[in-house]
Amino acid sequence: MNLPFALDLTGKTVVVTGAGGVLCSSFAEAAARCGAKVALLDINLEAAEKNAAAIREAGFEAKAYQTNVLEKESLQAARDAILKDFGPCDILINGAGGNNARANTTKDYYIPEDTEEGIVTFFDLDPKGVEFVFNLNFLGVLLPTQVFAKDMVGRDGATIINISSMNAFTPLTRIPAYSGAKAAVSNFTQWLATHFSKAGIRVNAIAPGFFLTNQNRNLLLNPDGTYSARAEKIVAGTPMGRFGEPEELLGTLQFLMNDKASGFVNGVVIPVDGGFNAYSGV
């Protein structure tokens, strides 16, 4: 990994939720390479430990913790363990999130004549699936913040970085629950920034555009590795004409983690999207 610029986080403890995944594991590695002690939280302990081991093998300090971001007791147990291992949290990266097929429609548009078996329309969406997606993305930010922000109050350079999405600006077809949930994350980022402004905690968010991850790979790539029809539409709507690379998020991450560079930046959602949000389609 080549970091965009130097940043000294020596002595800082960085907590990353969703750190078993592609993007958040790169966030954890970046923080570690800046000198931080990094706690990788994920419900999938094997994935988090694999990523933590890779960071340690590179000579940096990291440890994995099995954590369910939807269970406060699980988060409190992780917080207590991290306090013993690394000390109180200085920077919290709320990266846990995702979608669920039960909350998706099959097609972009509702066509009343579509009666083909297996077609999921808006009217067929599973309320439990929608609830799961909202909980994972919104409560998955709220609960970790409740648990870890208590230790951040009054600490120099205390920062919370949420991971929103370009879906929060303009919803994508087929995924109404995920788009709505990420819009809630962006709104909540602004709320938290205001709420914690007198406590010395800055709160901002990154809104990634389209990156190939473990969650979306099957949707965006055909078995032979070529782009799916949906991926072709995404790339066509991205002026830079490609998907992003995880390392292209790290400059924004470092900027937001650096209190000297972004000390007066609070309550913003920064798109990193290859121009997707700027393009009208014409």
N, C-alpha and C positions, 0 to 999 in steps of 0.2 A: 504494500500500500504506500503510495506517495501522497503525503498530505500537501494541500495547496500552500500552506504557510506555517511558520513556527508559532506554537502557542504553548505556554508553560502552565500546566494544570497540576504541578507537583504539590502534593499535600491535599488535593481535592478528592472527594469521593463522588463518583458518578454512578447513578442507578439508571439502568436501561431496561424497560419492560419490552416484552416481545423480542428479546435478544436471541432467540433461537432462529429467527428468520434472516433473510438475505440482507435487507436494508439495515435493520437494527443491529445486526452483528457487525456491520461495517461502522456504525456509529460507535459501538462499544470499542472496537479496535482503534478507531481514531482517537477517542478519549484516552485510551491507555497509552497510545504512542505520544500523547501530549504530557504524559507523566502522571495521569490520574490513576487512582485505585478504582477499578470498575466492577460493579456488581451486575451480572447478566441474569435477568429474571425471565422465566418462561414457564408455561405449564408443561412443556416438553423438556424435561430435565436433560435428556440425552442430547438434544440439539443444542441447548444452552451450554452444556458441559463441553461438547465438541468445540464450540466457538471459543469458550473460555480457555480451553487447553491450547488452542492454536495461538491465542494471545500470550499465554505464559511461555510457550515454546519460543516465541519471538523475543522473549526477555522482559515482558511487561507484567503488570499485576492485575489479575482478574480472577473472579470466582463465580460459579453458577449457583443459582438458587431456584428450586422448583416453586413456582408461585402461580396461583390463580388470581388474576386481577379482578375477578368478580366476587372474590371472597375476602372480606376484610380481615378475618382471622389469619388467612394464608399470607396476606400482605404484612400484617403485624409480625408474624413469625419471621418473615424474611427481613423486615426492618430490624428486629432484635438481633438476628444473626449478623447482619451487615454492621450494626453498631459495634459488635464484639470484634468482627474481623477487620473492618476498615475505619470505623468512626461514623459520625453523622453525615447524612447526604448533603452535598453542596449543589449538585446539578442533577435534576430529574428529567429523563427523556422518556416521555409517555409514548412508546411506539407500538404497544399491543393493540391489535385491531384486526379487522378482516371482514369478509362477507360470508354468506351461506346460501347455497343453492335454493333452499326453501323460500328465500326472500326475493327470488328473481323471476321475471317473466321470461317466456321463451322467445318472444319476438319484440322488436322495437316498438311496433304500433299495435293498438287494439283494432282488430278487424272482426266485426260481429259474425261474419260468415265463417270464421275460423273455428271449425268444430272437430278438427283432426284430433284423434286420441293422443294424449301426451302433451298437448299444447297447454302451457300454463299462462293464463291471462292475469290481468290485475285482479280480477274477481276471484281467482283461485289462490292467491298468495296465502301462505300459511302464517297466521298471526304469531304462532310460536317462533317461526323462523325469523319474522320481522323483529320480534321482541329480542331474540338472541343477538341479532346484528346490532340493534340499538344499544343493548346492554354492553356488548363487547367493546364497541367503539366509544360510547359516551361514559358509561359507568367505569369502563376500563381506563378512563382518564381521571374521572372524579375520585374513585376510591384510592388509587395509588397516591394522588395528590393529598388527600386527607391524611394518609398515613405518613408520608415522607416529608410533607411541607412543614409539619410541626417542628422538625429538627432543623429546618432551613431558616426559620425566622431569626433575623438578626445576624446571619452569617454573611461574611463578605463575599460578594459575587454570587449570591444564591440565585439560581436561574431554573426555570421550568421550561422545557421545550416540548410542545405537543406535536404530534404528526397528524396533520389534516390530509387533505387530498384536493386535487383539482375538481373532483366531483362536488366539492363544497361550493364552488363558484358557479358551475353549470352542471346540472345532473346529467349523468350518462343514461342512455336508454337501458332498460332491462334490470337495473339495480337500484330501485327506488329507496330501499331501506338503507343501503350503504351510503348512497348519496346524501340522504337526509341526516344520517347519523354523523357523517363527516362535517356537514354544515353545522350541526350542533356542536361539534368539537371546535370549529372556528369561532362560533359565537361564545362558547364557554371560555375559550382562550382570552377573549376580550374582557369577559366578566371577571375572570381570575386576575388578570393584569390590573384591573381597577381595584379589586378587593384586597390584593396583597401589596398595593403600591405604597402603603404606609409601613409595611413590615419588611421592606428591603428585598422583596422577591420579585424579579422580573418574570413575566410569562409571555412567551411568543410561540409561534408555530411555523412549521415548514409544511408546504403543500406540494408534495411531489407530483409530477406529471405521470408519465407512463414508463415504468421500469419492469423488466422481467423478473418475477419473483417466484418462489415455490407455489404461492397461492394462485397466481394467474397464468402460469406457464401452459397448462393444458388448454386454457381458453384462447391463448394468443398464438400458440404454435401447433401446427399439424404434426402428426407422428413422424413425418420425414424432416421436421425442423423448419419447414417453410411457414410463412405467416398465415394465420387463419384469416377468414374474411373480416372478422372484427378487428384483428390487428392491422389489416390493410387500411381499414377506415380510420383507425387511430393515427397511424403514421401519416396518412393523407391529410389529417387535420392538424398535424404538428409541423409547423413551418420548417423546422430543422430536419424533418424527414427521417426520423429514427427514434428508437427508444433510448431512454437515458441509461447511463451506467451508474451503479451505486456510488462510486467515488465522486460523481459530479454533484452529490448532495453535501459533501463534506466541507466545502468552503463556506456554505451557508450555516452549517452546523457549527463550525469553528467560530464564525463571526458572532453567532448568538451565544456561544459559551464564553466568549471573551468580553468580560465586563468593561475593559478599557475601550474596546472597539464599538460595543453596542450598549454602553451603560445607560443611554437615554432612549433606547429602543424598547418599547413596551406595548404589548397588545396588538402586534402585527402578525399577519399570516403571509409568509413569503412564498410565492410560487417558484418552483424550479421545474419548468415544464417544456422547455424547448420552443416556447412561443405558442403553445396550445391555447392558452386563454386569450391571447391577443388576436387570434385568427378568426375571422367571421365565417370562413368557408367559401368566400368569394374573392 
